[in-house]
Amino acid sequence: MGRTKGAAAPRNAQEDPAEQPIGPKINYEGTHKLDPERRFKSHEIEKIASEILKKELQDKVYEPELCKRSSQAVSTKISDSLKQKRYKSYKHVVVVSIGSLRERPGVYLGSRCLWNDKTDSFCTVRYQNKSLYAIAMIYGLYYE
C-alpha cells in the first residue's frame, strides 16, 4: 500500500503501523544498589552508645541546664562514633533524652517512623545513675 500523491506522511509511530514496537514496552530500572553492602547492626551500636552514656553521665547530678548541654554532647559523641564505623550509604539520627529520677521516675518515650524493614534499623539504650536517667534512640536509615 503506497502513499497517494499529496498525502501527508505519518508523523509518529502511532500513525504508522510499521513503526509500532513489537511486544510489550520494557521499563528499565536505575542501576543504583537496592541493598547495603554492610547493614546497620543494632547490637554493635548499642554497645558503643552504652559505653558513651556510662562514661559521660556516670558522675553527673541532674541539673536541667547541665543535662541539656550533656544530651547534645552525648548525642554528638555517639554520632561521631557511628561515622567512624563507616556504614556506607546510611544516614543516622541520634536522640538523647536526660531526665531526673526524682521528678519523673516513670517516663514513656515512643517514636514512629516510616522505613524499609530490610535495610533500616534502630536501637534504644538506657542508662541510669542515682540522680538521672538517659535514653538514647539511634536510627540507621539506608539511602542510595
Salt bridges, closest charged atoms under 4 A:
GLU37 OE2 - LYS33 NZ 2.67
GLU44 OE1 - LYS85 NZ 3.67
GLU56 OE2 - LYS77 NZ 2.76
